[in-house]
Amino acid sequence: MRMDKMGWLLVVMMVLSCSSGGEDSPEPPVVEPPIETINVPAKAVGVLPANGEPCSEYETVPTDASKVLVAFQWNEAQFAQSYVLVALEDNMEVFRDTFTALQAAVELDRGRTYTWRLISRNNDGETVGDTYSFTTPGTPIGNYAPYAAAITLAFDTNTLELSVSWVGSDEDGDTLVYDVTLRENNGILVQMEDLNQDFLDPVPYLVGAEYTVEVISKDPQGNFSVSITNEKAPE
């Protein structure tokens, strides 16, 4: 039996309807971009010269009796690729250089008090280390500057209070006073001048906040040294 045009049209429509049935094609999976890992270097810890002491690791400079070659050493900091060594006298920078090793020798004047710190670096950022100080051998011109104070931050996780203390000293035995600034993240939390004591009263701290303490040690002759340290509050 011959099928007219209308019949053929109905057959084609039925075939197309059947062939287009069934489940839809699955959507392609969403590919998440890889999470970039950022590893900012840890704080480098100085070893030599010993903090708050006369320098004992040095060599003479045959061509200049007013100079000594001071040995610097520090511990490896996690994720650090290089270290910037900075030395200061009376808070004025007298040396700065970058090293990949954990030691260096720096020519400095005799009979002076210096402060120094390390900046650990990698491609993700940098971290500034604590401040240290020492005195080079030799007769000073005038009066020694104070040593940079050794600062301690203590977080009481029971009371959520932060205690700050420091130890200052001077090669001449002068009585020292201190200007102290405590920062919480980027804001000033405590700022005091001409303190005779070596501590601050405990203050409440924020979990996970960054705290920075700056202590300026001053002697009666107007000499001073600056010490800075920072720590993150426990979470």
TORPA-4810 file (N, C-alpha, C, O; in nm, 3 decimals):
<nodes>
NODE_1_0.085_-0.118_0.000_0.000_0.000_0.000_0.089_0.123_0.000_0.182_0.135_0.079_M
NODE_2_0.056_0.213_-0.092_0.137_0.333_-0.103_0.097_0.431_0.005_-0.020_0.447_0.037_R
NODE_3_0.201_0.498_0.060_0.176_0.596_0.167_0.182_0.736_0.107_0.277_0.771_0.037_M
NODE_4_0.079_0.816_0.138_0.076_0.951_0.082_0.178_1.039_0.155_0.245_0.993_0.248_D
NODE_5_0.189_1.162_0.112_0.288_1.254_0.168_0.264_1.280_0.315_0.358_1.292_0.393_K
NODE_6_0.135_1.289_0.353_0.104_1.315_0.494_0.150_1.200_0.582_0.196_1.222_0.694_M
NODE_7_0.138_1.077_0.532_0.182_0.961_0.609_0.331_0.960_0.629_0.380_0.933_0.739_G
NODE_8_0.406_0.989_0.521_0.553_0.994_0.533_0.598_1.101_0.633_0.694_1.081_0.707_W
NODE_9_0.529_1.210_0.636_0.564_1.318_0.728_0.546_1.274_0.872_0.628_1.304_0.959_L
NODE_10_0.435_1.201_0.899_0.410_1.152_1.034_0.518_1.053_1.077_0.561_1.055_1.193_L
NODE_11_0.561_0.967_0.986_0.664_0.869_1.018_0.795_0.937_1.052_0.862_0.900_1.149_V
NODE_12_0.833_1.038_0.971_0.959_1.109_0.996_0.956_1.178_1.131_1.055_1.177_1.204_V
NODE_13_0.842_1.240_1.164_0.829_1.309_1.292_0.843_1.212_1.408_0.905_1.245_1.509_M
NODE_14_0.784_1.089_1.395_0.793_0.990_1.501_0.936_0.943_1.520_0.981_0.924_1.633_M
NODE_15_1.006_0.923_1.410_1.145_0.878_1.418_1.232_0.981_1.487_1.314_0.950_1.573_V
NODE_16_1.212_1.107_1.446_1.291_1.213_1.507_1.261_1.226_1.656_1.350_1.250_1.737_L
NODE_17_1.132_1.208_1.690_1.095_1.218_1.832_1.158_1.108_1.913_1.203_1.132_2.025_S
NODE_18_1.163_0.987_1.858_1.224_0.876_1.931_1.374_0.892_1.944_1.432_0.862_2.049_C
NODE_19_1.439_0.939_1.837_1.585_0.949_1.840_1.634_1.058_1.933_1.747_1.054_1.981_S
NODE_20_1.547_1.157_1.959_1.591_1.266_2.047_1.558_1.240_2.192_1.588_1.323_2.279_S
NODE_21_1.498_1.126_2.220_1.461_1.096_2.359_1.580_1.052_2.439_1.694_1.056_2.393_G
NODE_22_1.553_1.007_2.564_1.659_0.960_2.654_1.714_1.072_2.740_1.663_1.184_2.738_G
NODE_23_1.817_1.041_2.814_1.875_1.136_2.909_1.959_1.240_2.836_2.016_1.214_2.730_E
NODE_24_1.964_1.360_2.897_2.048_1.466_2.842_2.195_1.432_2.861_2.231_1.356_2.951_D
NODE_25_2.280_1.488_2.774_2.425_1.466_2.787_2.476_1.531_2.914_2.436_1.643_2.946_S
NODE_26_2.563_1.464_2.989_2.612_1.522_3.115_2.695_1.647_3.090_2.766_1.658_2.990_P
NODE_27_2.683_1.743_3.184_2.763_1.865_3.177_2.909_1.832_3.202_2.941_1.747_3.286_E
NODE_28_3.000_1.900_3.130_3.143_1.873_3.156_3.180_1.916_3.298_3.128_2.016_3.346_P
NODE_29_3.267_1.843_3.366_3.303_1.877_3.504_3.370_2.015_3.511_3.444_2.055_3.422_P
NODE_30_3.340_2.084_3.620_3.401_2.215_3.643_3.540_2.195_3.700_3.558_2.132_3.804_V
NODE_31_3.639_2.250_3.632_3.778_2.236_3.676_3.814_2.359_3.760_3.821_2.470_3.708_V
NODE_32_3.838_2.338_3.890_3.876_2.446_3.978_4.022_2.486_3.954_4.107_2.400_3.935_E
NODE_33_4.050_2.617_3.953_4.191_2.658_3.937_4.274_2.613_4.057_4.223_2.611_4.169_P
NODE_34_4.399_2.578_4.035_4.482_2.533_4.147_4.499_2.643_4.251_4.512_2.761_4.217_P
NODE_35_4.499_2.604_4.377_4.518_2.698_4.487_4.666_2.732_4.499_4.750_2.644_4.517_I
NODE_36_4.696_2.860_4.488_4.835_2.903_4.495_4.884_2.901_4.639_4.821_2.960_4.727_E
NODE_37_4.994_2.833_4.664_5.051_2.826_4.798_5.149_2.941_4.818_5.242_2.959_4.739_T
NODE_38_5.126_3.019_4.924_5.214_3.130_4.957_5.289_3.097_5.086_5.228_3.074_5.190_I
NODE_39_5.418_3.094_5.077_5.503_3.063_5.193_5.596_3.181_5.221_5.708_3.187_5.171_N
NODE_40_5.547_3.274_5.302_5.632_3.386_5.344_5.740_3.331_5.437_5.709_3.248_5.522_V
NODE_41_5.866_3.375_5.423_5.973_3.317_5.506_5.954_3.346_5.654_5.894_3.446_5.692_P
NODE_42_6.007_3.256_5.735_6.003_3.275_5.880_6.108_3.378_5.922_6.189_3.423_5.841_A
NODE_43_6.104_3.415_6.048_6.198_3.512_6.103_6.334_3.447_6.123_6.344_3.339_6.182_K
NODE_44_6.440_3.512_6.075_6.576_3.462_6.095_6.624_3.503_6.236_6.597_3.614_6.281_A
NODE_45_6.694_3.413_6.302_6.741_3.437_6.440_6.892_3.452_6.439_6.964_3.364_6.393_V
NODE_46_6.940_3.565_6.490_7.083_3.591_6.495_7.155_3.509_6.600_7.099_3.481_6.706_G
NODE_47_7.279_3.469_6.571_7.362_3.390_6.662_7.483_3.471_6.708_7.509_3.483_6.828_V
NODE_48_7.557_3.526_6.613_7.674_3.609_6.641_7.664_3.740_6.563_7.615_3.742_6.450_L
NODE_49_7.711_3.848_6.626_7.763_3.865_6.762_7.655_3.843_6.868_7.537_3.868_6.843_P
NODE_50_7.696_3.795_6.985_7.600_3.769_7.092_7.532_3.898_7.134_7.595_4.004_7.143_A
NODE_51_7.402_3.889_7.159_7.324_4.008_7.190_7.362_4.067_7.326_7.370_3.995_7.426_N
NODE_52_7.385_4.198_7.328_7.412_4.268_7.453_7.546_4.237_7.514_7.561_4.240_7.636_G
NODE_53_7.647_4.207_7.430_7.779_4.173_7.482_7.887_4.236_7.393_7.860_4.272_7.278_E
NODE_54_8.009_4.249_7.446_8.122_4.289_7.360_8.146_4.182_7.254_8.131_4.063_7.279_P
NODE_55_8.182_4.226_7.136_8.206_4.134_7.025_8.331_4.051_7.053_8.436_4.106_7.086_C
NODE_56_8.320_3.918_7.039_8.434_3.830_7.064_8.484_3.761_6.938_8.596_3.709_6.936_S
NODE_57_8.403_3.760_6.832_8.441_3.695_6.708_8.474_3.802_6.603_8.384_3.853_6.536_E
NODE_58_8.601_3.834_6.591_8.642_3.937_6.496_8.787_3.915_6.456_8.859_3.838_6.518_Y
NODE_59_8.828_3.985_6.350_8.967_3.986_6.305_9.012_4.130_6.291_8.932_4.219_6.263_E
NODE_60_9.140_4.152_6.310_9.193_4.286_6.288_9.204_4.315_6.139_9.212_4.224_6.057_T
NODE_61_9.206_4.442_6.107_9.224_4.485_5.968_9.365_4.542_5.957_9.389_4.653_6.004_V
NODE_62_9.458_4.470_5.894_9.600_4.513_5.893_9.621_4.652_5.834_9.713_4.724_5.874_P
NODE_63_9.536_4.689_5.738_9.556_4.817_5.671_9.492_4.935_5.744_9.513_5.050_5.705_T
NODE_64_9.412_4.906_5.851_9.343_5.015_5.921_9.320_4.973_6.066_9.233_4.890_6.094_D
NODE_65_9.398_5.028_6.157_9.390_4.991_6.299_9.260_5.037_6.364_9.227_4.991_6.473_A
NODE_66_9.186_5.126_6.299_9.060_5.175_6.357_8.942_5.085_6.324_8.830_5.111_6.367_S
NODE_67_8.967_4.978_6.245_8.859_4.891_6.200_8.879_4.748_6.251_8.990_4.705_6.282_K
NODE_68_8.768_4.675_6.259_8.771_4.531_6.285_8.674_4.463_6.189_8.576_4.523_6.145_V
NODE_69_8.704_4.337_6.158_8.618_4.257_6.070_8.535_4.166_6.160_8.586_4.069_6.216_L
NODE_70_8.407_4.197_6.173_8.319_4.129_6.267_8.247_4.013_6.198_8.197_4.027_6.087_V
NODE_71_8.244_3.898_6.267_8.177_3.779_6.214_8.029_3.780_6.256_7.997_3.793_6.374_A
NODE_72_7.941_3.766_6.158_7.798_3.754_6.181_7.752_3.614_6.142_7.794_3.561_6.039_F
NODE_73_7.666_3.556_6.224_7.608_3.426_6.192_7.461_3.427_6.233_7.421_3.500_6.324_Q
NODE_74_7.381_3.346_6.164_7.239_3.335_6.198_7.187_3.198_6.159_7.248_3.127_6.079_W
NODE_75_7.073_3.162_6.218_7.010_3.034_6.190_6.926_3.042_6.063_6.874_3.148_6.027_N
NODE_76_6.913_2.928_5.996_6.832_2.922_5.875_6.685_2.946_5.908_6.633_2.892_6.005_E
NODE_77_6.619_3.027_5.828_6.476_3.054_5.845_6.397_2.973_5.742_6.436_2.966_5.625_A
NODE_78_6.288_2.912_5.785_6.206_2.830_5.695_6.157_2.913_5.576_6.108_3.025_5.592_Q
NODE_79_6.171_2.856_5.458_6.127_2.912_5.330_6.213_3.030_5.281_6.187_3.084_5.174_F
NODE_80_6.313_3.071_5.358_6.396_3.185_5.315_6.489_3.144_5.202_6.549_3.036_5.205_A
NODE_81_6.501_3.231_5.102_6.595_3.210_4.992_6.719_3.299_5.005_6.824_3.267_4.950_Q
NODE_82_6.705_3.410_5.077_6.818_3.499_5.099_6.793_3.579_5.226_6.683_3.580_5.281_S
NODE_83_6.899_3.646_5.272_6.893_3.723_5.397_6.958_3.859_5.375_7.066_3.869_5.318_Y
NODE_84_6.890_3.963_5.422_6.947_4.097_5.420_7.000_4.128_5.559_6.924_4.128_5.656_V
NODE_85_7.129_4.154_5.568_7.192_4.190_5.695_7.203_4.342_5.702_7.260_4.405_5.613_L
NODE_86_7.147_4.400_5.810_7.148_4.545_5.828_7.215_4.576_5.961_7.177_4.521_6.064_V
NODE_87_7.315_4.664_5.959_7.382_4.710_6.081_7.363_4.861_6.095_7.370_4.935_5.996_A
NODE_88_7.338_4.905_6.219_7.312_5.046_6.244_7.397_5.095_6.361_7.429_5.018_6.452_L
NODE_89_7.432_5.223_6.358_7.498_5.290_6.469_7.417_5.415_6.502_7.395_5.499_6.415_E
NODE_90_7.373_5.428_6.629_7.285_5.539_6.667_7.164_5.548_6.574_7.121_5.657_6.537_D
NODE_91_7.111_5.432_6.538_6.993_5.421_6.452_7.017_5.472_6.310_6.922_5.493_6.235_N
NODE_92_7.145_5.492_6.273_7.181_5.528_6.136_7.240_5.405_6.067_7.331_5.341_6.120_M
NODE_93_7.187_5.371_5.951_7.232_5.251_5.881_7.375_5.269_5.829_7.405_5.366_5.759_E
NODE_94_7.462_5.175_5.866_7.602_5.182_5.821_7.638_5.064_5.731_7.744_5.065_5.668_V
NODE_95_7.552_4.963_5.724_7.580_4.848_5.638_7.449_4.780_5.600_7.359_4.768_5.683_F
NODE_96_7.441_4.738_5.474_7.328_4.658_5.425_7.375_4.577_5.305_7.430_4.632_5.210_R
NODE_97_7.352_4.446_5.311_7.387_4.362_5.198_7.305_4.234_5.205_7.254_4.198_5.312_D
NODE_98_7.293_4.165_5.092_7.212_4.044_5.083_7.303_3.923_5.072_7.403_3.925_5.000_T
NODE_99_7.267_3.816_5.144_7.347_3.693_5.147_7.256_3.572_5.132_7.141_3.573_5.177_F
NODE_100_7.309_3.469_5.068_7.239_3.340_5.064_7.296_3.244_5.167_7.231_3.146_5.203_T
NODE_101_7.416_3.270_5.214_7.477_3.189_5.319_7.422_3.233_5.455_7.345_3.328_5.465_A
NODE_102_7.463_3.162_5.560_7.418_3.191_5.695_7.525_3.262_5.777_7.526_3.255_5.899_L
NODE_103_7.615_3.330_5.708_7.722_3.401_5.777_7.778_3.511_5.688_7.761_3.509_5.566_Q
NODE_104_7.845_3.607_5.752_7.906_3.716_5.677_8.012_3.780_5.765_8.009_3.764_5.887_A
NODE_105_8.105_3.853_5.704_8.206_3.930_5.776_8.192_4.075_5.733_8.191_4.106_5.614_A
NODE_106_8.182_4.165_5.832_8.156_4.307_5.803_8.262_4.392_5.872_8.292_4.372_5.989_V
NODE_107_8.318_4.486_5.798_8.418_4.576_5.855_8.348_4.694_5.923_8.269_4.766_5.863_E
NODE_108_8.380_4.711_6.053_8.317_4.815_6.133_8.421_4.889_6.216_8.534_4.842_6.232_L
NODE_109_8.383_5.005_6.269_8.474_5.084_6.352_8.495_5.019_6.488_8.407_4.951_6.540_D
NODE_110_8.614_5.041_6.544_8.642_4.995_6.680_8.571_5.085_6.782_8.541_5.201_6.755_R
NODE_111_8.544_5.027_6.900_8.494_5.104_7.013_8.357_5.166_6.991_8.331_5.276_7.038_G
NODE_112_8.271_5.096_6.921_8.136_5.147_6.894_8.032_5.040_6.931_8.060_4.921_6.930_R
NODE_113_7.911_5.087_6.962_7.798_4.998_6.985_7.710_4.998_6.861_7.669_5.103_6.813_T
NODE_114_7.683_4.879_6.811_7.602_4.864_6.690_7.477_4.781_6.720_7.478_4.694_6.807_Y
NODE_115_7.372_4.811_6.646_7.256_4.721_6.645_7.248_4.657_6.506_7.298_4.712_6.408_T
NODE_116_7.185_4.540_6.500_7.173_4.471_6.371_7.048_4.385_6.368_6.995_4.345_6.472_W
NODE_117_7.004_4.357_6.249_6.887_4.270_6.230_6.897_4.202_6.095_6.978_4.239_6.010_R
NODE_118_6.813_4.102_6.077_6.809_4.025_5.953_6.670_4.033_5.892_6.570_4.034_5.963_L
NODE_119_6.666_4.039_5.761_6.540_4.034_5.687_6.545_3.910_5.598_6.625_3.904_5.505_I
NODE_120_6.461_3.812_5.627_6.458_3.690_5.545_6.362_3.712_5.427_6.254_3.770_5.444_S
NODE_121_6.403_3.666_5.308_6.326_3.695_5.187_6.308_3.570_5.101_6.390_3.478_5.104_R
NODE_122_6.197_3.569_5.026_6.178_3.477_4.915_6.084_3.544_4.816_6.052_3.662_4.831_N
NODE_123_6.038_3.471_4.714_5.954_3.532_4.612_5.816_3.570_4.662_5.746_3.649_4.598_N
NODE_124_5.775_3.514_4.777_5.643_3.544_4.832_5.642_3.662_4.929_5.535_3.710_4.966_D
NODE_125_5.759_3.709_4.971_5.760_3.821_5.064_5.885_3.824_5.149_5.985_3.758_5.118_G
NODE_126_5.879_3.901_5.256_5.993_3.912_5.347_5.945_3.928_5.490_5.832_3.971_5.515_E
NODE_127_6.033_3.892_5.585_6.002_3.901_5.727_6.120_3.965_5.798_6.234_3.920_5.785_T
NODE_128_6.092_4.071_5.874_6.196_4.142_5.947_6.218_4.075_6.082_6.123_4.049_6.155_V
NODE_129_6.343_4.047_6.113_6.377_3.979_6.238_6.394_4.076_6.353_6.379_4.197_6.337_G
NODE_130_6.425_4.021_6.471_6.445_4.101_6.591_6.574_4.182_6.583_6.658_4.159_6.496_D
NODE_131_6.587_4.277_6.675_6.705_4.362_6.681_6.803_4.308_6.784_6.763_4.268_6.893_T
NODE_132_6.931_4.307_6.750_7.038_4.266_6.841_7.141_4.378_6.849_7.140_4.470_6.767_Y
NODE_133_7.229_4.371_6.948_7.333_4.473_6.958_7.460_4.415_7.017_7.458_4.310_7.082_S
NODE_134_7.571_4.484_6.993_7.702_4.441_7.042_7.795_4.562_7.040_7.764_4.666_6.982_F
NODE_135_7.910_4.547_7.106_8.012_4.652_7.108_8.140_4.597_7.048_8.185_4.489_7.085_T
NODE_136_8.199_4.672_6.956_8.326_4.630_6.898_8.440_4.664_6.994_8.429_4.759_7.072_T
NODE_137_8.549_4.589_6.988_8.662_4.615_7.080_8.729_4.748_7.050_8.729_4.795_6.936_P
NODE_138_8.786_4.808_7.153_8.857_4.934_7.135_8.807_5.040_7.230_8.701_5.026_7.291_G
NODE_139_8.884_5.146_7.242_8.848_5.255_7.331_8.744_5.343_7.263_8.767_5.391_7.152_T
NODE_140_8.629_5.365_7.327_8.524_5.443_7.262_8.560_5.591_7.255_8.637_5.642_7.336_P
NODE_141_8.504_5.658_7.155_8.513_5.802_7.148_8.392_5.858_7.221_8.280_5.851_7.170_I
NODE_142_8.413_5.913_7.341_8.300_5.957_7.423_8.242_5.841_7.500_8.315_5.762_7.560_G
NODE_143_8.109_5.829_7.499_8.038_5.730_7.579_7.974_5.626_7.488_7.926_5.659_7.380_N
NODE_144_7.974_5.499_7.534_7.907_5.394_7.457_7.756_5.420_7.452_7.697_5.467_7.550_Y
NODE_145_7.695_5.389_7.341_7.549_5.386_7.333_7.498_5.262_7.406_7.570_5.163_7.414_A
NODE_146_7.376_5.266_7.460_7.322_5.146_7.526_7.309_5.030_7.428_7.297_5.050_7.307_P
NODE_147_7.311_4.910_7.484_7.276_4.794_7.402_7.127_4.797_7.370_7.048_4.851_7.448_Y
NODE_148_7.090_4.741_7.257_6.949_4.728_7.225_6.883_4.633_7.324_6.937_4.526_7.354_A
NODE_149_6.769_4.672_7.375_6.701_4.591_7.477_6.654_4.458_7.418_6.611_4.451_7.303_A
NODE_150_6.665_4.353_7.500_6.610_4.222_7.463_6.465_4.217_7.509_6.438_4.224_7.629_A
NODE_151_6.373_4.204_7.415_6.229_4.215_7.444_6.164_4.078_7.450_6.196_3.989_7.371_I
NODE_152_6.072_4.060_7.546_5.997_3.936_7.560_5.848_3.967_7.558_5.800_4.055_7.629_T
NODE_153_5.774_3.892_7.474_5.628_3.899_7.472_5.574_3.767_7.526_5.614_3.661_7.479_L
NODE_154_5.484_3.773_7.623_5.426_3.653_7.684_5.274_3.661_7.673_5.211_3.752_7.728_A
NODE_155_5.214_3.564_7.601_5.069_3.559_7.582_5.009_3.457_7.680_5.042_3.339_7.674_F
NODE_156_4.921_3.503_7.769_4.851_3.415_7.862_4.722_3.370_7.796_4.627_3.449_7.785_D
NODE_157_4.715_3.246_7.751_4.599_3.197_7.678_4.479_3.171_7.769_4.369_3.149_7.720_T
NODE_158_4.499_3.175_7.901_4.387_3.159_7.994_4.314_3.291_8.016_4.191_3.296_8.014_N
NODE_159_4.391_3.398_8.036_4.331_3.530_8.062_4.323_3.616_7.937_4.262_3.723_7.939_T
NODE_160_4.386_3.569_7.825_4.396_3.648_7.701_4.459_3.784_7.728_4.411_3.887_7.681_L
NODE_161_4.568_3.782_7.806_4.643_3.903_7.833_4.787_3.890_7.783_4.846_3.782_7.785_E
NODE_162_4.840_4.001_7.737_4.976_4.007_7.687_5.063_4.083_7.785_5.030_4.194_7.827_L
NODE_163_5.176_4.022_7.822_5.274_4.087_7.909_5.399_4.116_7.827_5.448_4.031_7.753_S
NODE_164_5.451_4.237_7.842_5.570_4.280_7.770_5.677_4.319_7.871_5.651_4.396_7.963_V
NODE_165_5.799_4.266_7.853_5.912_4.303_7.938_6.036_4.312_7.851_6.038_4.265_7.737_S
NODE_166_6.140_4.371_7.907_6.264_4.386_7.831_6.382_4.395_7.927_6.365_4.425_8.045_W
NODE_167_6.500_4.369_7.874_6.624_4.378_7.952_6.717_4.471_7.877_6.757_4.442_7.764_V
NODE_168_6.753_4.583_7.939_6.845_4.677_7.879_6.976_4.680_7.955_6.980_4.648_8.073_G
NODE_169_7.084_4.718_7.888_7.214_4.726_7.954_7.301_4.827_7.880_7.269_4.869_7.769_S
NODE_170_7.411_4.863_7.943_7.499_4.964_7.888_7.642_4.929_7.925_7.670_4.896_8.041_D
NODE_171_7.733_4.935_7.830_7.872_4.899_7.856_7.937_4.990_7.959_8.031_4.949_8.028_E
NODE_172_7.888_5.114_7.971_7.943_5.208_8.069_7.877_5.195_8.206_7.921_5.258_8.302_D
NODE_173_7.772_5.113_8.215_7.701_5.100_8.342_7.607_5.215_8.370_7.566_5.234_8.485_G
NODE_174_7.572_5.294_8.269_7.481_5.408_8.290_7.341_5.359_8.325_7.299_5.251_8.285_D
NODE_175_7.268_5.443_8.402_7.128_5.417_8.430_7.046_5.455_8.307_7.061_5.564_8.252_T
NODE_176_6.960_5.365_8.264_6.886_5.384_8.141_6.739_5.413_8.167_6.683_5.369_8.268_L
NODE_177_6.677_5.487_8.077_6.533_5.503_8.074_6.485_5.459_7.935_6.564_5.450_7.841_V
NODE_178_6.354_5.431_7.924_6.304_5.366_7.804_6.178_5.435_7.751_6.088_5.472_7.827_Y
NODE_179_6.174_5.451_7.619_6.051_5.488_7.550_5.997_5.360_7.485_6.068_5.292_7.412_D
NODE_180_5.870_5.328_7.513_5.815_5.200_7.469_5.686_5.223_7.392_5.599_5.299_7.435_V
NODE_181_5.674_5.157_7.277_5.552_5.160_7.197_5.508_5.017_7.168_5.586_4.935_7.120_T
NODE_182_5.382_4.989_7.199_5.322_4.858_7.170_5.213_4.879_7.066_5.119_4.955_7.086_L
NODE_183_5.228_4.808_6.953_5.130_4.819_6.844_5.052_4.689_6.830_5.107_4.579_6.841_R
NODE_184_4.923_4.704_6.804_4.835_4.590_6.774_4.794_4.602_6.629_4.722_4.695_6.591_E
NODE_185_4.839_4.507_6.546_4.828_4.520_6.401_4.891_4.653_6.361_5.011_4.669_6.379_N
NODE_186_4.816_4.748_6.307_4.878_4.875_6.265_4.847_4.990_6.358_4.887_5.103_6.331_N
NODE_187_4.777_4.964_6.467_4.739_5.072_6.559_4.821_5.070_6.686_4.863_4.964_6.732_G
NODE_188_4.843_5.188_6.745_4.918_5.199_6.870_4.827_5.163_6.987_4.720_5.221_7.005_I
NODE_189_4.871_5.066_7.066_4.795_5.020_7.182_4.845_5.088_7.310_4.765_5.129_7.394_L
NODE_190_4.977_5.098_7.324_5.039_5.162_7.441_5.159_5.242_7.392_5.235_5.196_7.307_V
NODE_191_5.177_5.362_7.447_5.295_5.443_7.416_5.335_5.520_7.541_5.257_5.600_7.594_Q
NODE_192_5.458_5.495_7.589_5.504_5.557_7.713_5.649_5.602_7.695_5.724_5.543_7.618_M
NODE_193_5.687_5.708_7.767_5.820_5.765_7.756_5.890_5.771_7.892_5.825_5.781_7.996_E
NODE_194_6.023_5.765_7.887_6.110_5.783_8.005_6.072_5.690_8.120_6.066_5.732_8.236_D
NODE_195_6.047_5.564_8.086_6.016_5.465_8.189_6.143_5.424_8.262_6.247_5.404_8.201_L
NODE_196_6.133_5.411_8.395_6.243_5.356_8.473_6.228_5.205_8.492_6.325_5.138_8.527_N
NODE_197_6.110_5.152_8.469_6.084_5.010_8.484_6.115_4.936_8.354_6.136_4.998_8.250_Q
NODE_198_6.116_4.804_8.362_6.148_4.723_8.244_6.032_4.630_8.207_6.053_4.517_8.164_D
NODE_199_5.909_4.680_8.223_5.792_4.601_8.187_5.672_4.694_8.167_5.672_4.808_8.213_F
NODE_200_5.570_4.641_8.098_5.440_4.707_8.087_5.337_4.625_8.163_5.349_4.503_8.174_L
NODE_201_5.237_4.691_8.215_5.126_4.619_8.276_5.056_4.534_8.170_5.048_4.576_8.055_D
NODE_202_5.006_4.415_8.207_4.939_4.329_8.108_4.821_4.400_8.041_4.750_4.478_8.105_P
NODE_203_4.802_4.372_7.913_4.691_4.428_7.837_4.619_4.314_7.765_4.682_4.214_7.731_V
NODE_204_4.487_4.328_7.742_4.415_4.224_7.666_4.467_4.216_7.522_4.502_4.318_7.463_P
NODE_205_4.471_4.096_7.468_4.514_4.080_7.330_4.405_4.013_7.247_4.317_3.945_7.300_Y
NODE_206_4.413_4.033_7.115_4.321_3.973_7.021_4.383_3.847_6.962_4.499_3.847_6.921_L
NODE_207_4.306_3.741_6.959_4.355_3.615_6.903_4.394_3.634_6.757_4.316_3.686_6.677_V
NODE_208_4.516_3.592_6.722_4.562_3.598_6.585_4.613_3.734_6.540_4.655_3.748_6.425_G
NODE_209_4.609_3.836_6.628_4.656_3.969_6.590_4.809_3.975_6.594_4.873_3.893_6.660_A
NODE_210_4.866_4.072_6.522_5.011_4.091_6.517_5.049_4.201_6.615_4.992_4.310_6.613_E
NODE_211_5.147_4.172_6.702_5.191_4.269_6.803_5.337_4.304_6.781_5.422_4.216_6.765_Y
NODE_212_5.365_4.433_6.780_5.501_4.484_6.760_5.539_4.573_6.877_5.462_4.661_6.918_T
NODE_213_5.658_4.549_6.932_5.707_4.628_7.044_5.836_4.697_7.002_5.927_4.634_6.949_V
NODE_214_5.843_4.827_7.027_5.964_4.905_7.004_6.010_4.964_7.137_5.933_5.030_7.206_E
NODE_215_6.135_4.940_7.171_6.193_4.994_7.294_6.314_5.078_7.257_6.408_5.030_7.193_V
NODE_216_6.312_5.204_7.297_6.426_5.293_7.279_6.497_5.308_7.413_6.441_5.363_7.507_I
NODE_217_6.619_5.258_7.421_6.699_5.265_7.545_6.784_5.392_7.540_6.856_5.414_7.442_S
NODE_218_6.777_5.475_7.645_6.845_5.604_7.645_6.935_5.618_7.769_6.895_5.581_7.879_K
NODE_219_7.057_5.670_7.748_7.145_5.695_7.863_7.150_5.845_7.893_7.098_5.924_7.814_D
NODE_220_7.210_5.887_8.006_7.210_6.029_8.044_7.287_6.118_7.946_7.266_6.240_7.946_P
NODE_221_7.374_6.061_7.864_7.454_6.141_7.770_7.380_6.168_7.638_7.433_6.234_7.549_Q
NODE_222_7.258_6.116_7.626_7.182_6.136_7.503_7.201_6.028_7.401_7.142_6.035_7.293_G
NODE_223_7.282_5.926_7.431_7.296_5.812_7.340_7.173_5.723_7.353_7.108_5.720_7.457_N
NODE_224_7.141_5.653_7.247_7.023_5.566_7.250_7.040_5.451_7.151_7.123_5.456_7.060_F
NODE_225_6.959_5.349_7.170_6.949_5.239_7.074_6.803_5.199_7.063_6.725_5.218_7.156_S
NODE_226_6.768_5.144_6.947_6.629_5.107_6.920_6.621_4.956_6.901_6.698_4.897_6.825_V
NODE_227_6.526_4.896_6.970_6.504_4.752_6.958_6.359_4.727_6.919_6.268_4.787_6.976_S
NODE_228_6.337_4.638_6.821_6.203_4.609_6.772_6.185_4.458_6.761_6.274_4.387_6.714_I
NODE_229_6.070_4.410_6.806_6.036_4.270_6.786_5.887_4.260_6.758_5.810_4.350_6.795_T
NODE_230_5.845_4.153_6.693_5.703_4.135_6.665_5.668_3.987_6.674_5.748_3.899_6.641_N
NODE_231_5.545_3.961_6.719_5.495_3.825_6.731_5.345_3.823_6.703_5.275_3.922_6.725_E
NODE_232_5.297_3.710_6.654_5.155_3.691_6.630_5.094_3.623_6.751_5.148_3.525_6.802_K
NODE_233_4.979_3.675_6.797_4.912_3.615_6.913_4.861_3.476_6.876_4.817_3.453_6.763_A
NODE_234_4.866_3.383_6.971_4.821_3.246_6.942_4.674_3.243_6.907_4.595_3.324_6.955_P
NODE_235_4.639_3.147_6.820_4.498_3.134_6.777_4.433_3.016_6.847_4.315_2.988_6.824_E
</nodes>
